Amino acid sequence: MKAKELKSLNEADLHVKMIELKKDMMKINAQIAIGTIPKSPGKIKEIRRTIAKILTIRKLKGGSKKE
């Protein structure tokens, strides 16, 4: 997701998006731990960056602390 799109979301939507991304990340990490190759290895990098963008935007908006 682009930073511009994330900035337009409110605090509650950012929180929901963060939870969703963390769940996706856990699924991918579980696949890696089992030994299967994820369908899209580049997705890991994209998810990590999006989570970082969300945390940055929440911090700039004066939102809640890091989870």
PDB file of N, CA, C and O in Angstrom:
ATOM      1  N   MET A   1       0.832  -1.181   0.000  1.00  0.00           N
ATOM      2  CA  MET A   1       0.000   0.000   0.000  1.00  0.00           C
ATOM      3  C   MET A   1       0.875   1.243   0.000  1.00  0.00           C
ATOM      4  O   MET A   1       1.941   1.267   0.615  1.00  0.00           O
ATOM      5  N   LYS A   2       0.430   2.235  -0.670  1.00  0.00           N
ATOM      6  CA  LYS A   2       1.182   3.488  -0.741  1.00  0.00           C
ATOM      7  C   LYS A   2       0.965   4.295   0.534  1.00  0.00           C
ATOM      8  O   LYS A   2      -0.079   4.193   1.178  1.00  0.00           O
ATOM      9  N   ALA A   3       1.965   5.097   0.886  1.00  0.00           N
ATOM     10  CA  ALA A   3       1.889   5.922   2.083  1.00  0.00           C
ATOM     11  C   ALA A   3       0.734   6.917   1.990  1.00  0.00           C
ATOM     12  O   ALA A   3       0.084   7.220   2.990  1.00  0.00           O
ATOM     13  N   LYS A   4       0.489   7.414   0.800  1.00  0.00           N
ATOM     14  CA  LYS A   4      -0.592   8.382   0.604  1.00  0.00           C
ATOM     15  C   LYS A   4      -1.945   7.756   0.949  1.00  0.00           C
ATOM     16  O   LYS A   4      -2.796   8.404   1.559  1.00  0.00           O
ATOM     17  N   GLU A   5      -2.137   6.497   0.559  1.00  0.00           N
ATOM     18  CA  GLU A   5      -3.378   5.793   0.865  1.00  0.00           C
ATOM     19  C   GLU A   5      -3.513   5.563   2.371  1.00  0.00           C
ATOM     20  O   GLU A   5      -4.600   5.685   2.934  1.00  0.00           O
ATOM     21  N   LEU A   6      -2.394   5.230   3.009  1.00  0.00           N
ATOM     22  CA  LEU A   6      -2.418   4.976   4.447  1.00  0.00           C
ATOM     23  C   LEU A   6      -2.698   6.257   5.237  1.00  0.00           C
ATOM     24  O   LEU A   6      -3.375   6.214   6.264  1.00  0.00           O
ATOM     25  N   LYS A   7      -2.185   7.390   4.766  1.00  0.00           N
ATOM     26  CA  LYS A   7      -2.394   8.654   5.466  1.00  0.00           C
ATOM     27  C   LYS A   7      -3.862   9.066   5.467  1.00  0.00           C
ATOM     28  O   LYS A   7      -4.320   9.772   6.366  1.00  0.00           O
ATOM     29  N   SER A   8      -4.589   8.617   4.450  1.00  0.00           N
ATOM     30  CA  SER A   8      -6.000   8.992   4.363  1.00  0.00           C
ATOM     31  C   SER A   8      -6.883   8.171   5.313  1.00  0.00           C
ATOM     32  O   SER A   8      -8.038   8.527   5.547  1.00  0.00           O
ATOM     33  N   LEU A   9      -6.347   7.082   5.856  1.00  0.00           N
ATOM     34  CA  LEU A   9      -7.132   6.251   6.774  1.00  0.00           C
ATOM     35  C   LEU A   9      -7.128   6.850   8.176  1.00  0.00           C
ATOM     36  O   LEU A   9      -6.185   7.537   8.568  1.00  0.00           O
ATOM     37  N   ASN A  10      -8.190   6.581   8.922  1.00  0.00           N
ATOM     38  CA  ASN A  10      -8.232   7.050  10.308  1.00  0.00           C
ATOM     39  C   ASN A  10      -7.526   6.040  11.212  1.00  0.00           C
ATOM     40  O   ASN A  10      -7.083   4.990  10.747  1.00  0.00           O
ATOM     41  N   GLU A  11      -7.423   6.354  12.482  1.00  0.00           N
ATOM     42  CA  GLU A  11      -6.676   5.538  13.446  1.00  0.00           C
ATOM     43  C   GLU A  11      -7.223   4.120  13.550  1.00  0.00           C
ATOM     44  O   GLU A  11      -6.450   3.163  13.607  1.00  0.00           O
ATOM     45  N   ALA A  12      -8.534   3.973  13.575  1.00  0.00           N
ATOM     46  CA  ALA A  12      -9.143   2.648  13.700  1.00  0.00           C
ATOM     47  C   ALA A  12      -8.851   1.790  12.469  1.00  0.00           C
ATOM     48  O   ALA A  12      -8.559   0.600  12.593  1.00  0.00           O
ATOM     49  N   ASP A  13      -8.928   2.388  11.295  1.00  0.00           N
ATOM     50  CA  ASP A  13      -8.646   1.648  10.069  1.00  0.00           C
ATOM     51  C   ASP A  13      -7.174   1.238   9.995  1.00  0.00           C
ATOM     52  O   ASP A  13      -6.854   0.145   9.528  1.00  0.00           O
ATOM     53  N   LEU A  14      -6.290   2.107  10.453  1.00  0.00           N
ATOM     54  CA  LEU A  14      -4.871   1.771  10.488  1.00  0.00           C
ATOM     55  C   LEU A  14      -4.618   0.591  11.415  1.00  0.00           C
ATOM     56  O   LEU A  14      -3.820  -0.297  11.113  1.00  0.00           O
ATOM     57  N   HIS A  15      -5.310   0.598  12.545  1.00  0.00           N
ATOM     58  CA  HIS A  15      -5.157  -0.494  13.517  1.00  0.00           C
ATOM     59  C   HIS A  15      -5.623  -1.819  12.911  1.00  0.00           C
ATOM     60  O   HIS A  15      -4.955  -2.842  13.056  1.00  0.00           O
ATOM     61  N   VAL A  16      -6.759  -1.794  12.241  1.00  0.00           N
ATOM     62  CA  VAL A  16      -7.298  -3.003  11.607  1.00  0.00           C
ATOM     63  C   VAL A  16      -6.346  -3.500  10.523  1.00  0.00           C
ATOM     64  O   VAL A  16      -6.097  -4.701  10.418  1.00  0.00           O
ATOM     65  N   LYS A  17      -5.819  -2.594   9.728  1.00  0.00           N
ATOM     66  CA  LYS A  17      -4.889  -2.950   8.653  1.00  0.00           C
ATOM     67  C   LYS A  17      -3.618  -3.564   9.225  1.00  0.00           C
ATOM     68  O   LYS A  17      -3.072  -4.516   8.668  1.00  0.00           O
ATOM     69  N   MET A  18      -3.149  -3.009  10.346  1.00  0.00           N
ATOM     70  CA  MET A  18      -1.942  -3.526  10.992  1.00  0.00           C
ATOM     71  C   MET A  18      -2.158  -4.961  11.473  1.00  0.00           C
ATOM     72  O   MET A  18      -1.300  -5.821  11.275  1.00  0.00           O
ATOM     73  N   ILE A  19      -3.291  -5.212  12.097  1.00  0.00           N
ATOM     74  CA  ILE A  19      -3.591  -6.561  12.574  1.00  0.00           C
ATOM     75  C   ILE A  19      -3.666  -7.541  11.409  1.00  0.00           C
ATOM     76  O   ILE A  19      -3.150  -8.656  11.489  1.00  0.00           O
ATOM     77  N   GLU A  20      -4.307  -7.121  10.339  1.00  0.00           N
ATOM     78  CA  GLU A  20      -4.438  -7.957   9.142  1.00  0.00           C
ATOM     79  C   GLU A  20      -3.059  -8.305   8.561  1.00  0.00           C
ATOM     80  O   GLU A  20      -2.807  -9.455   8.203  1.00  0.00           O
ATOM     81  N   LEU A  21      -2.181  -7.319   8.471  1.00  0.00           N
ATOM     82  CA  LEU A  21      -0.842  -7.543   7.931  1.00  0.00           C
ATOM     83  C   LEU A  21      -0.017  -8.458   8.827  1.00  0.00           C
ATOM     84  O   LEU A  21       0.733  -9.300   8.335  1.00  0.00           O
ATOM     85  N   LYS A  22      -0.153  -8.296  10.137  1.00  0.00           N
ATOM     86  CA  LYS A  22       0.586  -9.154  11.058  1.00  0.00           C
ATOM     87  C   LYS A  22       0.128 -10.606  10.956  1.00  0.00           C
ATOM     88  O   LYS A  22       0.939 -11.526  11.063  1.00  0.00           O
ATOM     89  N   LYS A  23      -1.183 -10.811  10.749  1.00  0.00           N
ATOM     90  CA  LYS A  23      -1.686 -12.172  10.566  1.00  0.00           C
ATOM     91  C   LYS A  23      -1.121 -12.791   9.291  1.00  0.00           C
ATOM     92  O   LYS A  23      -0.721 -13.955   9.283  1.00  0.00           O
ATOM     93  N   ASP A  24      -1.090 -12.007   8.216  1.00  0.00           N
ATOM     94  CA  ASP A  24      -0.519 -12.490   6.964  1.00  0.00           C
ATOM     95  C   ASP A  24       0.952 -12.848   7.141  1.00  0.00           C
ATOM     96  O   ASP A  24       1.422 -13.864   6.628  1.00  0.00           O
ATOM     97  N   MET A  25       1.665 -12.008   7.870  1.00  0.00           N
ATOM     98  CA  MET A  25       3.081 -12.243   8.107  1.00  0.00           C
ATOM     99  C   MET A  25       3.293 -13.524   8.905  1.00  0.00           C
ATOM    100  O   MET A  25       4.227 -14.277   8.628  1.00  0.00           O
ATOM    101  N   MET A  26       2.437 -13.780   9.891  1.00  0.00           N
ATOM    102  CA  MET A  26       2.543 -15.012  10.678  1.00  0.00           C
ATOM    103  C   MET A  26       2.307 -16.241   9.805  1.00  0.00           C
ATOM    104  O   MET A  26       2.998 -17.248   9.956  1.00  0.00           O
ATOM    105  N   LYS A  27       1.336 -16.166   8.892  1.00  0.00           N
ATOM    106  CA  LYS A  27       1.059 -17.286   7.996  1.00  0.00           C
ATOM    107  C   LYS A  27       2.262 -17.586   7.110  1.00  0.00           C
ATOM    108  O   LYS A  27       2.641 -18.744   6.933  1.00  0.00           O
ATOM    109  N   ILE A  28       2.854 -16.542   6.558  1.00  0.00           N
ATOM    110  CA  ILE A  28       4.012 -16.721   5.680  1.00  0.00           C
ATOM    111  C   ILE A  28       5.195 -17.274   6.462  1.00  0.00           C
ATOM    112  O   ILE A  28       5.898 -18.163   5.982  1.00  0.00           O
ATOM    113  N   ASN A  29       5.417 -16.752   7.666  1.00  0.00           N
ATOM    114  CA  ASN A  29       6.518 -17.244   8.490  1.00  0.00           C
ATOM    115  C   ASN A  29       6.307 -18.697   8.888  1.00  0.00           C
ATOM    116  O   ASN A  29       7.270 -19.457   8.989  1.00  0.00           O
ATOM    117  N   ALA A  30       5.062 -19.091   9.114  1.00  0.00           N
ATOM    118  CA  ALA A  30       4.771 -20.485   9.440  1.00  0.00           C
ATOM    119  C   ALA A  30       5.078 -21.390   8.249  1.00  0.00           C
ATOM    120  O   ALA A  30       5.615 -22.485   8.419  1.00  0.00           O
ATOM    121  N   GLN A  31       4.741 -20.936   7.054  1.00  0.00           N
ATOM    122  CA  GLN A  31       5.057 -21.709   5.851  1.00  0.00           C
ATOM    123  C   GLN A  31       6.562 -21.904   5.708  1.00  0.00           C
ATOM    124  O   GLN A  31       7.027 -22.991   5.364  1.00  0.00           O
ATOM    125  N   ILE A  32       7.307 -20.853   5.972  1.00  0.00           N
ATOM    126  CA  ILE A  32       8.765 -20.927   5.869  1.00  0.00           C
ATOM    127  C   ILE A  32       9.320 -21.878   6.918  1.00  0.00           C
ATOM    128  O   ILE A  32      10.234 -22.652   6.632  1.00  0.00           O
ATOM    129  N   ALA A  33       8.776 -21.828   8.131  1.00  0.00           N
ATOM    130  CA  ALA A  33       9.246 -22.685   9.210  1.00  0.00           C
ATOM    131  C   ALA A  33       8.979 -24.157   8.903  1.00  0.00           C
ATOM    132  O   ALA A  33       9.784 -25.023   9.248  1.00  0.00           O
ATOM    133  N   ILE A  34       7.858 -24.435   8.260  1.00  0.00           N
ATOM    134  CA  ILE A  34       7.525 -25.810   7.897  1.00  0.00           C
ATOM    135  C   ILE A  34       8.443 -26.302   6.783  1.00  0.00           C
ATOM    136  O   ILE A  34       8.744 -27.493   6.698  1.00  0.00           O
ATOM    137  N   GLY A  35       8.874 -25.405   5.953  1.00  0.00           N
ATOM    138  CA  GLY A  35       9.779 -25.773   4.871  1.00  0.00           C
ATOM    139  C   GLY A  35       9.190 -25.580   3.492  1.00  0.00           C
ATOM    140  O   GLY A  35       9.857 -25.844   2.491  1.00  0.00           O
ATOM    141  N   THR A  36       7.948 -25.124   3.421  1.00  0.00           N
ATOM    142  CA  THR A  36       7.351 -24.868   2.115  1.00  0.00           C
ATOM    143  C   THR A  36       7.731 -23.465   1.653  1.00  0.00           C
ATOM    144  O   THR A  36       7.969 -22.567   2.461  1.00  0.00           O
ATOM    145  N   ILE A  37       7.780 -23.307   0.368  1.00  0.00           N
ATOM    146  CA  ILE A  37       8.137 -22.012  -0.206  1.00  0.00           C
ATOM    147  C   ILE A  37       6.856 -21.215  -0.395  1.00  0.00           C
ATOM    148  O   ILE A  37       5.906 -21.713  -0.998  1.00  0.00           O
ATOM    149  N   PRO A  38       6.811 -19.970   0.115  1.00  0.00           N
ATOM    150  CA  PRO A  38       5.608 -19.155  -0.077  1.00  0.00           C
ATOM    151  C   PRO A  38       5.365 -18.867  -1.556  1.00  0.00           C
ATOM    152  O   PRO A  38       6.300 -18.860  -2.357  1.00  0.00           O
ATOM    153  N   LYS A  39       4.101 -18.631  -1.913  1.00  0.00           N
ATOM    154  CA  LYS A  39       3.746 -18.361  -3.305  1.00  0.00           C
ATOM    155  C   LYS A  39       4.465 -17.130  -3.833  1.00  0.00           C
ATOM    156  O   LYS A  39       4.907 -17.100  -4.981  1.00  0.00           O
ATOM    157  N   SER A  40       4.577 -16.123  -2.990  1.00  0.00           N
ATOM    158  CA  SER A  40       5.195 -14.872  -3.413  1.00  0.00           C
ATOM    159  C   SER A  40       6.222 -14.432  -2.364  1.00  0.00           C
ATOM    160  O   SER A  40       5.858 -13.771  -1.391  1.00  0.00           O
ATOM    161  N   PRO A  41       7.490 -14.787  -2.546  1.00  0.00           N
ATOM    162  CA  PRO A  41       8.512 -14.407  -1.566  1.00  0.00           C
ATOM    163  C   PRO A  41       8.659 -12.896  -1.398  1.00  0.00           C
ATOM    164  O   PRO A  41       9.049 -12.440  -0.323  1.00  0.00           O
ATOM    165  N   GLY A  42       8.358 -12.116  -2.424  1.00  0.00           N
ATOM    166  CA  GLY A  42       8.457 -10.664  -2.336  1.00  0.00           C
ATOM    167  C   GLY A  42       7.403 -10.057  -1.431  1.00  0.00           C
ATOM    168  O   GLY A  42       7.536  -8.913  -0.997  1.00  0.00           O
ATOM    169  N   LYS A  43       6.361 -10.815  -1.146  1.00  0.00           N
ATOM    170  CA  LYS A  43       5.262 -10.340  -0.291  1.00  0.00           C
ATOM    171  C   LYS A  43       5.762 -10.063   1.126  1.00  0.00           C
ATOM    172  O   LYS A  43       5.262  -9.158   1.794  1.00  0.00           O
ATOM    173  N   ILE A  44       6.746 -10.837   1.585  1.00  0.00           N
ATOM    174  CA  ILE A  44       7.286 -10.666   2.935  1.00  0.00           C
ATOM    175  C   ILE A  44       7.853  -9.255   3.090  1.00  0.00           C
ATOM    176  O   ILE A  44       7.559  -8.554   4.059  1.00  0.00           O
ATOM    177  N   LYS A  45       8.663  -8.859   2.126  1.00  0.00           N
ATOM    178  CA  LYS A  45       9.286  -7.536   2.163  1.00  0.00           C
ATOM    179  C   LYS A  45       8.227  -6.441   2.102  1.00  0.00           C
ATOM    180  O   LYS A  45       8.315  -5.437   2.810  1.00  0.00           O
ATOM    181  N   GLU A  46       7.229  -6.645   1.249  1.00  0.00           N
ATOM    182  CA  GLU A  46       6.157  -5.661   1.099  1.00  0.00           C
ATOM    183  C   GLU A  46       5.365  -5.502   2.398  1.00  0.00           C
ATOM    184  O   GLU A  46       5.042  -4.381   2.790  1.00  0.00           O
ATOM    185  N   ILE A  47       5.053  -6.605   3.060  1.00  0.00           N
ATOM    186  CA  ILE A  47       4.293  -6.556   4.317  1.00  0.00           C
ATOM    187  C   ILE A  47       5.098  -5.839   5.396  1.00  0.00           C
ATOM    188  O   ILE A  47       4.560  -4.995   6.113  1.00  0.00           O
ATOM    189  N   ARG A  48       6.388  -6.172   5.516  1.00  0.00           N
ATOM    190  CA  ARG A  48       7.220  -5.523   6.526  1.00  0.00           C
ATOM    191  C   ARG A  48       7.294  -4.019   6.306  1.00  0.00           C
ATOM    192  O   ARG A  48       7.233  -3.245   7.262  1.00  0.00           O
ATOM    193  N   ARG A  49       7.426  -3.606   5.057  1.00  0.00           N
ATOM    194  CA  ARG A  49       7.506  -2.178   4.757  1.00  0.00           C
ATOM    195  C   ARG A  49       6.180  -1.470   5.041  1.00  0.00           C
ATOM    196  O   ARG A  49       6.164  -0.345   5.542  1.00  0.00           O
ATOM    197  N   THR A  50       5.077  -2.132   4.720  1.00  0.00           N
ATOM    198  CA  THR A  50       3.767  -1.523   4.972  1.00  0.00           C
ATOM    199  C   THR A  50       3.527  -1.366   6.471  1.00  0.00           C
ATOM    200  O   THR A  50       2.984  -0.352   6.909  1.00  0.00           O
ATOM    201  N   ILE A  51       3.925  -2.358   7.255  1.00  0.00           N
ATOM    202  CA  ILE A  51       3.793  -2.256   8.713  1.00  0.00           C
ATOM    203  C   ILE A  51       4.623  -1.079   9.222  1.00  0.00           C
ATOM    204  O   ILE A  51       4.166  -0.322  10.079  1.00  0.00           O
ATOM    205  N   ALA A  52       5.827  -0.923   8.703  1.00  0.00           N
ATOM    206  CA  ALA A  52       6.679   0.198   9.106  1.00  0.00           C
ATOM    207  C   ALA A  52       6.045   1.537   8.726  1.00  0.00           C
ATOM    208  O   ALA A  52       6.109   2.497   9.494  1.00  0.00           O
ATOM    209  N   LYS A  53       5.436   1.599   7.544  1.00  0.00           N
ATOM    210  CA  LYS A  53       4.758   2.827   7.121  1.00  0.00           C
ATOM    211  C   LYS A  53       3.604   3.157   8.062  1.00  0.00           C
ATOM    212  O   LYS A  53       3.417   4.314   8.437  1.00  0.00           O
ATOM    213  N   ILE A  54       2.837   2.150   8.439  1.00  0.00           N
ATOM    214  CA  ILE A  54       1.700   2.365   9.344  1.00  0.00           C
ATOM    215  C   ILE A  54       2.184   2.879  10.688  1.00  0.00           C
ATOM    216  O   ILE A  54       1.609   3.815  11.244  1.00  0.00           O
ATOM    217  N   LEU A  55       3.240   2.269  11.213  1.00  0.00           N
ATOM    218  CA  LEU A  55       3.781   2.711  12.505  1.00  0.00           C
ATOM    219  C   LEU A  55       4.271   4.158  12.422  1.00  0.00           C
ATOM    220  O   LEU A  55       4.063   4.938  13.351  1.00  0.00           O
ATOM    221  N   THR A  56       4.910   4.511  11.327  1.00  0.00           N
ATOM    222  CA  THR A  56       5.403   5.876  11.147  1.00  0.00           C
ATOM    223  C   THR A  56       4.249   6.862  11.080  1.00  0.00           C
ATOM    224  O   THR A  56       4.285   7.912  11.722  1.00  0.00           O
ATOM    225  N   ILE A  57       3.235   6.529  10.311  1.00  0.00           N
ATOM    226  CA  ILE A  57       2.084   7.429  10.172  1.00  0.00           C
ATOM    227  C   ILE A  57       1.364   7.595  11.503  1.00  0.00           C
ATOM    228  O   ILE A  57       0.952   8.701  11.853  1.00  0.00           O
ATOM    229  N   ARG A  58       1.210   6.496  12.253  1.00  0.00           N
ATOM    230  CA  ARG A  58       0.554   6.589  13.559  1.00  0.00           C
ATOM    231  C   ARG A  58       1.358   7.463  14.512  1.00  0.00           C
ATOM    232  O   ARG A  58       0.794   8.216  15.306  1.00  0.00           O
ATOM    233  N   LYS A  59       2.667   7.356  14.424  1.00  0.00           N
ATOM    234  CA  LYS A  59       3.517   8.171  15.287  1.00  0.00           C
ATOM    235  C   LYS A  59       3.415   9.651  14.918  1.00  0.00           C
ATOM    236  O   LYS A  59       3.361  10.511  15.797  1.00  0.00           O
ATOM    237  N   LEU A  60       3.390   9.942  13.624  1.00  0.00           N
ATOM    238  CA  LEU A  60       3.282  11.326  13.177  1.00  0.00           C
ATOM    239  C   LEU A  60       1.922  11.931  13.536  1.00  0.00           C
ATOM    240  O   LEU A  60       1.828  13.119  13.848  1.00  0.00           O
ATOM    241  N   LYS A  61       0.885  11.119  13.491  1.00  0.00           N
ATOM    242  CA  LYS A  61      -0.449  11.597  13.839  1.00  0.00           C
ATOM    243  C   LYS A  61      -0.626  11.717  15.354  1.00  0.00           C
ATOM    244  O   LYS A  61      -1.616  12.277  15.825  1.00  0.00           O
ATOM    245  N   GLY A  62       0.333  11.191  16.110  1.00  0.00           N
ATOM    246  CA  GLY A  62       0.232  11.254  17.564  1.00  0.00           C
ATOM    247  C   GLY A  62      -0.666  10.160  18.093  1.00  0.00           C
ATOM    248  O   GLY A  62      -1.305  10.313  19.134  1.00  0.00           O
ATOM    249  N   GLY A  63      -0.710   9.048  17.365  1.00  0.00           N
ATOM    250  CA  GLY A  63      -1.564   7.935  17.729  1.00  0.00           C
ATOM    251  C   GLY A  63      -0.998   7.113  18.863  1.00  0.00           C
ATOM    252  O   GLY A  63      -0.111   7.557  19.592  1.00  0.00           O
ATOM    253  N   SER A  64      -1.516   5.919  19.000  1.00  0.00           N
ATOM    254  CA  SER A  64      -1.113   5.049  20.094  1.00  0.00           C
ATOM    255  C   SER A  64       0.304   4.521  19.874  1.00  0.00           C
ATOM    256  O   SER A  64       0.889   4.688  18.804  1.00  0.00           O
ATOM    257  N   LYS A  65       0.840   3.879  20.916  1.00  0.00           N
ATOM    258  CA  LYS A  65       2.198   3.388  20.887  1.00  0.00           C
ATOM    259  C   LYS A  65       2.309   2.156  20.001  1.00  0.00           C
ATOM    260  O   LYS A  65       1.313   1.580  19.563  1.00  0.00           O
ATOM    261  N   LYS A  66       3.560   1.773  19.754  1.00  0.00           N
ATOM    262  CA  LYS A  66       3.848   0.601  18.942  1.00  0.00           C
ATOM    263  C   LYS A  66       3.276  -0.651  19.594  1.00  0.00           C
ATOM    264  O   LYS A  66       3.282  -0.789  20.817  1.00  0.00           O
ATOM    265  N   GLU A  67       2.785  -1.553  18.763  1.00  0.00           N
ATOM    266  CA  GLU A  67       2.211  -2.810  19.278  1.00  0.00           C
ATOM    267  C   GLU A  67       3.260  -3.870  19.350  1.00  0.00           C
ATOM    268  O   GLU A  67       2.974  -4.995  19.758  1.00  0.00           O
TER     269      GLU A  67
END
